[in-house]
Amino acid sequence: MVLLSGGSGKRLWPLSNEVRSKLFLKLLPSESGGKQSMIQRMSGQLEEAGLLPATTIVAHESQAELIQNQVGDKLSMIAEPYRRGTFTAVALAAAYLHGKLGVSQGETVCVMPADLYVEPAFFAALKQFPHVLAESGTELALLGTLPQHPSSQFGYIVPQPDGAFDQADANAEVMAEAKAKAKAYLPIASFVEKPDAAQAARLIDEHALWNCGVFAFPLSFMLKVLADRGLPTGYEALLGRYEGLPEASFDVEVAEKTPRSVVIPYDKGWRDLGDWKTFPDYFGSSVIGLGEVAGGAAHSHVVNELACPVRLIGVSNLIVAASAEGILVADKDKASLIKELLSGSSEQPMSGEKRWGAYRILDHSRGDAASAAANESLTKKIDLLPGKHTSYHLHANRQETLVILSGTGIFVYEDTLAPIGAGDVLHIPAGMKHAVYAASRLEYMAIQIGPDLAREDARRIAVTWPEIVGRCTKS
């Protein structure tokens, strides 16, 4: 199993951004009564289906700590150094499975988006892929869902009219097998990418299926695709060329160019919760965070990550979403326009999750822009989880002051250990090595002063706690 974590994080602004995409938003009800993210829900379902140990996720390297924060070590991860589309992500996964894990070339690889909202029956359908590939004699199989209505939001898979391969493409034995298994899989005639409503209606009349981005192939198939394009099949070699690879989709580069492929029809429930029009229907409540919906407002939702309440009165079909990134007030039918409004913007994320907890930027003052030597100030609130710690690192060009608000922990400073607690103020000049460990949940303010604070300026000395403690000579 290979999960793909993609998307620019704009359709669910202001909660999502380039790092915290919709995959990581904790908006769905969990069995414990709290909220969970799509990746947490998907991981739980894969575990119940017995597929989690064989699952790897491909994600941009900036999401590594976020994935670890939400699902721990349950998912192995392949880190993309650049975002390059589904074709390159699948290519990197194939090279990794082959070169790093030594997976047999005859093994079936199933690829799917990590942010699908599905029911348990979906995973039973996935387990059909090895048998369908073997019985159909093909090297590529897709999962297609039965359309609920004509939609221009999805691509379509058009099966062959007679449900069997053309004689020119398959021998009589394969044709007979295809006819016998017509309800399990159908030969594919063509693909249509996001048609208009009228064409979508015609496609449904032709028994077309929605393309939900789920497909499978023998590992050898993808390795051959790479070789035919002059691309390396070795993981390190492909990674070294990653920046120069095209931003291409698997559908365009592979699926549409594969002469013989099949689709498994699926009708047990599949949802693409891609925007504010559809996602709120699965929240389990009309309000998440501080706020309320009143005065006869129908089908309206409030999602609030701020400390101040949001109250919505007497207006229907609205989404009000508030975070440190900004505030969105939109008619749900028009909310998708936010992607166009944000096109080309590159705002710094104002909050995020790390392997050790979470942070929120409270203030970023840039000082006098006319002065080349002007310093900036950046104030963050850090929430460090019990038993977690930051890396042992230094900042070359900025000083930092930590103000401990609550909890207890250990401060590591220049190879010295010291206990810390609420009320402590810790001054860290530029170039000084430091780390913070949380014995209990630790909240503190981190105030940085220096030039160009939006740019990364951290040199890591040690990452694990035993490594950090091992360096310390005094306590």
FIRO-13954 format. One line per 2 residues: number of its first residue (from 1); their letters; for each residue x, z, y of C-alpha. Coordinates in Angstrom, 1 decimal, m for minus. Last residue first. Layout:
NUM) A) X:Z:Y | ...
//
This chain:
475) SK) 23.7:35.6:19.1 | 27.2:34.0:19.0
473) TC) 28.9:31.2:17.0 | 26.0:28.8:16.8
471) RG) 26.7:25.4:15.2 | 25.1:26.4:11.9
469) VI) 22.0:27.4:13.7 | 21.4:23.9:15.0
467) EP) 22.2:22.2:11.6 | 19.9:24.7:9.9
465) WT) 17.2:23.9:12.5 | 17.3:20.1:11.9
463) VA) 18.0:17.7:14.8 | 21.5:18.2:16.1
461) IR) 23.5:16.9:19.1 | 20.8:14.7:20.6
459) RA) 21.7:13.0:23.9 | 18.7:13.1:26.3
457) DE) 18.2:11.0:29.4 | 15.3:8.7:28.9
455) RA) 14.1:7.0:32.1 | 11.1:8.4:34.0
453) LD) 13.4:11.0:35.6 | 15.2:8.5:37.8
451) PG) 17.5:11.0:39.6 | 17.4:14.8:39.0
449) IQ) 15.2:17.8:38.7 | 13.4:18.8:35.6
447) IA) 10.8:21.6:35.3 | 9.7:22.5:31.8
445) MY) 6.7:24.9:31.6 | 6.2:26.9:28.5
443) EL) 3.8:27.5:25.6 | 5.1:28.9:22.3
441) RS) 3.0:29.4:19.2 | 4.8:32.0:17.2
439) AA) 8.5:31.9:16.2 | 8.9:28.8:18.3
437) YV) 12.4:27.4:18.5 | 13.9:26.0:21.7
435) AH) 17.1:23.9:22.1 | 20.0:23.6:24.4
433) KM) 23.3:21.9:25.2 | 24.5:21.9:28.8
431) GA) 25.3:18.6:30.6 | 23.0:19.2:33.5
429) PI) 22.4:22.8:34.3 | 19.9:24.8:32.2
427) HL) 18.0:27.7:33.8 | 15.8:29.8:31.6
425) VD) 12.9:31.9:33.0 | 11.4:34.6:30.7
423) GA) 7.9:35.8:31.5 | 6.5:35.4:28.0
421) GI) 9.2:35.6:25.3 | 12.7:34.6:24.4
419) PA) 15.2:35.8:21.8 | 18.8:34.5:22.2
417) LT) 21.1:32.3:20.1 | 24.4:30.9:21.5
415) DE) 26.0:27.5:20.7 | 25.7:26.3:24.3
413) YV) 22.2:27.6:24.7 | 19.7:28.1:21.8
411) FI) 16.5:29.9:22.8 | 14.6:31.6:20.1
409) GT) 10.8:32.2:20.0 | 7.9:34.3:21.2
407) GS) 4.5:33.3:22.6 | 3.2:32.7:26.1
405) LI) 4.1:31.3:29.5 | 7.9:30.8:29.1
403) VL) 9.3:29.1:32.3 | 12.0:26.6:31.4
401) TE) 14.3:25.2:34.2 | 16.1:21.9:33.8
399) QR) 19.0:20.1:35.5 | 19.3:16.3:35.3
397) NA) 22.0:13.7:34.8 | 23.6:14.2:31.5
395) HL) 20.7:15.9:29.7 | 21.7:17.8:26.6
393) HY) 20.3:18.1:23.1 | 19.6:20.5:20.1
391) ST) 16.3:19.0:19.0 | 13.0:20.8:19.8
389) HK) 11.6:23.4:17.4 | 8.8:24.1:15.0
387) GP) 7.9:27.2:13.1 | 4.9:27.9:15.2
385) LL) 3.9:24.9:17.3 | 5.5:24.2:20.7
383) DI) 3.0:23.4:23.5 | 5.0:22.1:26.5
381) KK) 3.7:21.8:30.0 | 5.7:19.3:32.0
379) TL) 6.9:19.2:35.6 | 9.1:16.3:36.8
377) SE) 11.1:16.5:40.1 | 12.9:13.6:41.6
375) NA) 16.3:13.6:43.4 | 17.2:11.4:46.4
373) AA) 20.7:10.0:46.3 | 19.6:6.4:47.2
371) SA) 17.5:7.8:50.1 | 14.7:5.5:51.2
369) AD) 12.5:6.6:48.2 | 12.3:10.1:49.6
367) GR) 11.0:12.3:46.8 | 9.8:11.0:43.5
365) SH) 7.4:13.8:42.6 | 6.1:13.8:39.0
363) DL) 3.5:16.4:38.3 | 1.5:17.9:35.4
361) IR) 3.0:15.8:32.5 | 1.5:17.0:29.2
359) YA) 3.3:17.8:26.0 | 2.5:18.2:22.4
357) GW) 3.8:19.8:19.2 | 7.1:19.8:17.2
355) RK) 6.9:16.3:15.7 | 5.8:15.0:19.1
353) EG) 2.4:14.3:20.7 | 1.8:12.8:24.1
351) SM) 0.8:13.1:27.7 | 1.2:11.4:31.0
349) PQ) 2.2:8.0:29.5 | 4.2:6.1:32.1
347) ES) 2.2:3.2:33.5 | 3.2:m0.4:32.5
345) SG) 0.3:m2.6:33.8 | 0.3:m6.2:32.9
343) SL) m3.3:m6.2:31.7 | m4.9:m2.9:32.6
341) LE) m8.0:m4.4:34.2 | m8.4:m6.9:31.3
339) KI) m8.3:m4.1:28.7 | m10.8:m2.1:30.8
337) LS) m13.3:m5.0:30.4 | m14.1:m3.5:26.9
335) AK) m16.3:m0.9:28.7 | m18.9:m3.5:29.7
333) DK) m21.6:m2.8:27.0 | m20.6:0.9:27.1
331) DA) m21.4:1.1:30.8 | m18.3:2.7:32.3
329) VL) m16.8:5.8:33.9 | m13.1:6.0:33.0
327) IG) m10.8:8.8:34.3 | m7.0:8.8:34.4
325) EA) m3.8:9.3:32.3 | m4.1:13.1:32.3
323) SA) m7.4:12.6:30.4 | m11.0:11.7:31.1
321) AV) m13.5:9.5:29.3 | m17.1:9.0:30.6
319) IL) m19.0:6.5:28.4 | m22.4:5.5:29.6
317) NS) m25.4:4.2:27.7 | m27.8:6.3:29.8
315) VG) m27.7:8.1:33.1 | m29.7:11.3:33.8
313) IL) m26.9:13.8:34.2 | m23.3:13.7:33.1
311) RV) m21.2:16.8:33.6 | m17.4:16.8:33.3
309) PC) m15.7:20.2:33.1 | m12.2:20.9:34.4
307) AL) m9.3:21.6:31.9 | m8.9:17.9:31.2
305) EN) m9.1:16.3:27.7 | m12.7:15.1:28.3
303) VV) m14.7:12.7:26.1 | m18.3:12.5:27.4
301) HS) m20.9:10.3:25.7 | m24.2:8.6:26.6
299) HA) m26.7:7.2:24.1 | m29.6:8.6:26.2
297) AG) m29.3:10.6:29.4 | m32.5:12.7:29.6
295) GA) m31.3:15.1:32.3 | m28.2:16.3:30.4
293) VE) m24.8:15.4:28.9 | m22.3:18.3:29.0
291) GL) m18.7:19.1:29.8 | m15.5:20.6:28.5
289) GI) m14.1:18.8:25.5 | m15.9:16.4:23.2
287) VS) m19.5:15.8:24.2 | m22.3:13.6:22.6
285) SG) m21.6:14.9:19.1 | m20.7:13.7:15.6
283) FY) m18.0:11.4:17.1 | m19.0:8.4:15.0
281) DP) m21.3:6.7:17.5 | m18.6:7.2:20.2
279) FT) m16.4:4.5:18.6 | m18.8:1.5:19.0
277) KW) m19.1:0.8:22.7 | m15.9:2.6:23.7
275) DG) m13.7:0.2:21.8 | m12.2:m0.7:18.4
273) LD) m14.1:1.2:15.8 | m13.9:m1.6:13.3
271) RW) m16.4:m0.5:10.6 | m16.7:m1.1:6.9
269) GK) m19.4:m0.1:4.5 | m20.1:m1.0:0.9
267) DY) m20.5:m4.8:1.2 | m17.2:m6.3:0.0
265) PI) m16.6:m9.9:m1.0 | m13.2:m10.5:m2.6
263) VV) m11.5:m13.6:m1.1 | m9.3:m16.1:m2.8
261) SR) m6.2:m18.2:m1.9 | m4.9:m21.7:m2.6
259) PT) m3.4:m23.9:0.1 | m1.6:m21.1:1.9
257) KE) m1.1:m22.2:5.5 | m4.0:m20.3:7.0
255) AV) m2.9:m17.1:5.3 | 0.8:m17.4:6.2
253) EV) 1.7:m17.9:9.8 | m1.8:m17.9:11.4
251) DF) m3.3:m15.1:9.4 | 0.0:m13.1:9.3
249) SA) 0.0:m13.0:13.1 | 3.0:m14.0:15.3
247) EP) 5.1:m12.5:18.0 | 8.2:m14.5:17.2
245) LG) 11.4:m12.9:15.9 | 14.3:m12.5:18.3
243) EY) 14.2:m8.7:18.6 | 13.9:m8.5:14.8
241) RG) 17.2:m10.2:13.9 | 19.1:m7.1:13.0
239) LL) 16.0:m5.7:11.2 | 16.0:m8.8:9.0
237) AE) 19.7:m8.3:8.0 | 19.1:m4.6:7.4
235) YG) 16.1:m5.3:5.2 | 17.5:m8.2:3.2
233) TP) 15.0:m11.1:2.8 | 16.7:m13.0:5.6
231) LG) 14.7:m15.6:7.5 | 15.2:m19.4:6.9
229) RD) 11.4:m20.0:7.0 | 11.3:m20.9:3.3
227) AL) 13.3:m17.7:2.5 | 10.8:m15.5:4.4
225) VK) 7.8:m17.1:2.6 | 9.6:m16.7:m0.7
223) LM) 10.0:m13.0:m0.1 | 6.3:m12.8:0.8
221) FS) 5.3:m14.4:m2.5 | 7.8:m12.3:m4.6
219) LP) 6.1:m9.1:m3.5 | 2.9:m10.3:m5.2
217) FA) 0.1:m10.7:m2.7 | m2.7:m8.6:m1.1
215) FV) m5.0:m8.8:1.9 | m6.9:m6.6:4.4
213) GC) m7.3:m7.9:7.9 | m11.1:m7.4:8.1
211) NW) m12.0:m11.1:8.0 | m15.7:m11.2:8.3
209) LA) m17.3:m13.3:5.5 | m18.7:m16.8:5.6
207) HE) m21.8:m17.6:3.5 | m22.3:m21.0:5.1
205) DI) m25.3:m19.7:7.0 | m22.9:m17.0:8.3
203) LR) m20.6:m19.7:9.6 | m23.5:m21.3:11.5
201) AA) m24.3:m17.9:13.2 | m20.6:m17.5:14.1
199) QA) m20.6:m21.0:15.7 | m23.5:m20.0:17.9
197) AD) m22.0:m16.6:18.8 | m18.5:m18.0:19.8
195) PK) m15.8:m18.1:17.1 | m13.2:m15.4:16.6
193) EV) m10.7:m17.2:14.4 | m12.1:m19.5:11.7
191) FS) m10.4:m19.5:8.3 | m10.8:m22.2:5.6
189) AI) m12.0:m23.1:2.1 | m11.3:m19.9:0.3
187) PL) m11.9:m19.5:m3.5 | m14.4:m16.7:m4.2
185) YA) m13.8:m13.3:m5.9 | m15.7:m10.7:m7.9
183) KA) m19.1:m12.5:m7.9 | m17.6:m15.8:m8.8
181) KA) m15.7:m14.3:m11.8 | m17.0:m16.7:m14.4
179) KA) m16.8:m19.6:m12.0 | m13.2:m18.7:m11.2
177) EA) m12.3:m18.4:m14.9 | m13.7:m21.8:m15.6
175) MV) m11.8:m23.3:m12.6 | m8.5:m21.5:m13.8
173) EA) m8.9:m23.0:m17.3 | m9.7:m26.5:m16.0
171) NA) m6.5:m26.7:m13.9 | m6.3:m26.0:m10.3
169) DA) m5.7:m27.7:m7.0 | m6.9:m31.3:m7.6
167) QD) m9.9:m30.0:m9.5 | m11.1:m28.1:m6.4
165) FA) m11.2:m24.4:m6.9 | m14.6:m22.7:m7.6
163) GD) m17.3:m21.0:m5.6 | m19.3:m24.2:m5.1
161) PQ) m19.3:m24.1:m1.3 | m15.6:m23.0:m0.9
159) PV) m15.4:m19.7:0.9 | m15.2:m19.5:4.7
157) IY) m13.3:m16.4:6.0 | m14.3:m15.4:9.5
155) GF) m12.3:m13.8:12.4 | m14.0:m10.9:14.2
153) QS) m15.2:m10.1:17.7 | m17.4:m13.2:18.2
151) SP) m20.2:m11.7:16.1 | m23.2:m13.1:14.3
149) HQ) m24.8:m10.1:12.6 | m24.2:m7.7:9.7
147) PL) m21.4:m9.9:8.2 | m20.5:m9.3:4.5
145) TG) m16.9:m8.0:4.4 | m13.9:m10.0:3.3
143) LL) m11.0:m8.7:1.3 | m8.1:m11.2:0.9
141) AL) m6.1:m12.5:m2.0 | m2.8:m14.4:m1.9
139) ET) m0.7:m15.6:m4.8 | m3.3:m17.4:m6.8
137) GS) m3.8:m17.7:m10.6 | m7.4:m16.5:m10.2
135) EA) m7.1:m14.0:m13.0 | m3.8:m12.5:m12.0
133) LV) m4.5:m12.3:m8.3 | m8.0:m10.8:m9.1
131) HP) m6.5:m8.2:m11.5 | m3.8:m7.1:m9.0
129) FQ) m6.4:m7.0:m6.1 | m9.1:m5.0:m7.9
127) KL) m7.7:m1.6:m6.8 | m8.6:m2.5:m3.2
125) AA) m12.3:m2.5:m4.1 | m12.0:1.1:m5.4
123) FF) m10.4:1.9:m2.1 | m13.5:0.6:m0.2
121) AP) m15.8:2.7:m2.3 | m14.4:5.8:m0.6
119) EV) m16.0:4.8:2.8 | m14.3:2.9:5.6
117) YL) m13.2:3.3:9.2 | m10.1:1.1:9.6
115) DA) m7.3:2.3:11.8 | m4.3:1.8:9.4
113) PM) m4.8:m2.0:9.2 | m4.3:m3.2:5.7
111) VC) m1.7:m4.7:3.4 | m1.8:m4.5:m0.4
109) VT) 1.5:m5.4:m2.2 | 1.2:m6.3:m5.9
107) EG) 4.4:m5.8:m7.9 | 6.0:m8.9:m9.5
105) QS) 9.0:m8.7:m7.2 | 9.8:m5.2:m8.6
103) VG) 10.3:m2.6:m5.9 | 13.9:m1.7:m5.3
101) LK) 13.1:0.9:m2.6 | 15.5:m0.3:0.0
99) GH) 15.9:m4.0:m0.6 | 12.6:m5.1:m2.0
97) LY) 10.2:m2.5:m0.4 | 12.1:m2.8:2.9
95) AA) 12.2:m6.6:2.9 | 8.4:m6.7:2.1
93) AL) 7.7:m4.1:4.9 | 9.8:m6.1:7.4
91) AV) 7.9:m9.3:6.5 | 4.6:m7.5:6.9
89) AT) 5.5:m6.2:10.3 | 6.8:m9.7:11.3
87) FT) 3.6:m11.4:10.3 | 1.4:m8.6:11.9
85) GR) 2.8:m8.9:15.4 | 6.2:m8.4:17.0
83) RY) 6.4:m4.9:18.6 | 10.1:m4.0:18.8
81) PE) 12.4:m1.5:16.9 | 9.8:m1.3:14.1
79) AI) 10.1:1.9:12.1 | 9.1:1.8:8.4
77) MS) 7.4:5.1:7.6 | 6.7:7.2:4.5
75) LK) 3.4:8.9:4.6 | 2.7:12.5:3.4
73) DG) 5.7:13.8:5.3 | 3.7:15.3:8.1
71) VQ) 0.3:13.7:8.7 | m0.4:14.4:12.4
69) NQ) 3.0:15.5:13.8 | 4.9:13.2:11.5
67) IL) 2.9:10.2:12.8 | 3.4:11.3:16.4
65) EA) 7.1:11.7:15.8 | 7.5:8.2:14.5
63) QS) 5.2:6.5:17.1 | 8.1:5.4:19.4
61) EH) 9.6:3.6:16.4 | 6.8:1.1:16.3
59) AV) 4.7:1.4:13.2 | 4.8:0.2:9.6
57) IT) 3.1:2.7:7.3 | 4.0:3.2:3.6
55) TA) 1.7:4.1:0.7 | 2.5:4.5:m3.0
53) PL) 2.2:8.4:m2.9 | m1.1:8.0:m1.0
51) LG) m2.9:5.8:m3.5 | m4.6:8.4:m5.7
49) AE) m8.0:7.7:m4.2 | m8.3:11.2:m2.9
47) EL) m4.9:10.8:m1.3 | m5.8:7.5:0.3
45) QG) m9.0:9.1:1.7 | m7.0:12.0:3.2
43) SM) m4.5:9.6:4.7 | m7.2:7.5:6.3
41) RQ) m8.9:10.5:7.9 | m5.6:11.7:9.3
39) IM) m4.7:8.2:10.5 | m8.2:8.0:12.1
37) SQ) m7.7:11.2:13.9 | m9.4:14.6:13.1
35) KG) m11.7:17.0:14.8 | m12.8:20.4:13.8
33) GS) m15.5:21.5:11.3 | m13.1:21.8:8.3
31) ES) m14.6:18.6:6.8 | m13.4:16.7:9.8
29) PL) m15.4:15.0:12.6 | m13.7:12.1:14.4
27) LK) m12.2:12.3:17.9 | m8.6:13.2:17.3
25) LF) m7.0:10.1:18.8 | m4.0:9.0:16.7
23) LK) m5.2:5.6:15.4 | m6.7:4.8:18.8
21) SR) m3.1:4.3:20.1 | m0.9:7.1:21.3
19) VE) 2.3:5.3:22.0 | 1.1:2.3:24.1
17) NS) m1.7:4.3:25.6 | m5.0:5.9:24.4
15) LP) m7.2:8.5:26.0 | m7.5:6.7:29.3
13) WL) m8.0:4.0:27.9 | m9.7:3.2:24.6
11) RK) m9.2:m0.6:24.8 | m5.7:m0.3:26.2
9) GS) m3.6:1.2:23.3 | m1.5:m1.9:22.8
7) GG) m2.4:m2.4:19.2 | m0.5:m1.9:16.0
5) SL) m0.2:0.5:13.1 | m0.1:m1.5:9.9
3) LV) m0.6:0.3:6.5 | 1.3:m1.0:3.4
1) M) 0.0:0.0:0.0
//
